[in-house]
Amino acid sequence: MTEPSAESISAAIVAWTGYGQSAWPQRDESRVVAKFGNNAVVLMPHVMALDEDFSSSTARHTVSDLNAMAQQAASEFRERHPEVSSEASAALAWCYSFDFK
């Protein structure tokens, strides 16, 4: 099985988080399955690993303003993962800000 493209992984992140579809993060693998079918099984480990990496940011300990915290975490993430789309980074920042508010 071939590795999924950065574009597919990015789209899976957006779908998984519910970014642009719900008022708050609602991580749901079924949206990835609905969008990508059987390929979801290959995409989800990448989605989960990137989410874990994003969440490892210490911005929540160093920045008190919620928006600045999410922006700092996103900036750190984009440095490590330039292949991830800006929309997917924004989706993960959205989740991060809800998780650590």
N, C-alpha and C positions, 0 to 999 in steps of 0.2 A: 504494500500500500504506500502511495506517495505522501510526502508531507504536504499538509494544506498550505495554501498561499497566505501571505500576511493579510491580503485583502479579505479572504474568507474568515480568517481568525478574527479580524477586526469587526466584520459584520456579525459574527457569532457573539462577540462581546456585547455589542449594541443590543442584539436581540435578547440575549440572556439577562441583561440588566433591566430591560424594559425601558431603556432610555428613549425619550421622545414619545413613549406610549402611556406611561403612568405618572402619577403625581410624586411617587417616591420609588426608590429601587425595589424591584420585585424580581429577584434572581430566580429564573425558572428555565430549566433545561428544555422543557416542552416547546418553548418558542424556538429554540435552536433546532430541535427535531422538525418542527413545522416548516422552518425555512430551508433546512439543509438535508432533511431526510436521513438516510443511513450514514451520511457523512458526519452527522453530529457526534457519533461515537469517536471519530478521529479528532474532531474539533474541540470537544469539551475538555480533554486533558490540557490543551494549550490555553484555553480560556481560564481554567482553574489556576494554572500555574502563573499566568499573567496577573490574575486578580490577587493571588497570594503575594506576588512580588510587589504590586502596587500598594497593598495593605501593609507591607513591611516598612513603609516610609515612617520616619520618626517625626514628621511635620506636626503631628497631633500633640507632640510633647514640647515643641519649640515655638509654635505659632498659635496665638490665642484667637485670632480672627478666623472664623470658619471659612470664608472665601479665600483668604490668603493661605490658609492651611491646605486647602484642596489644590490651589494653584502651585504651591511649593511641591506637594507630593506629585502632581502631574508633571511638573518640570523635571524632577528627578527621574520619573518613570520614562519620559520621552528621551532623556539622555541615554538610558539603558536600552530602550526599545524604540528606536526611530522608525522601525518598520510598521509599528502599530499606528493606525489612522488617528487623526486628531479627534474624530468623533468617538472612537473607542476609548481614547485617553480621557475625553470629557465624561464619558459614561462611567468609567472607573473612578474618576474624581468625584462625580456625583454620588456614587456609592460610598466612597471614603468619607465624604463630608457627612453623610447620614449615619454611617457607622460610628464615627468618632466625634459627633457633635456634643 
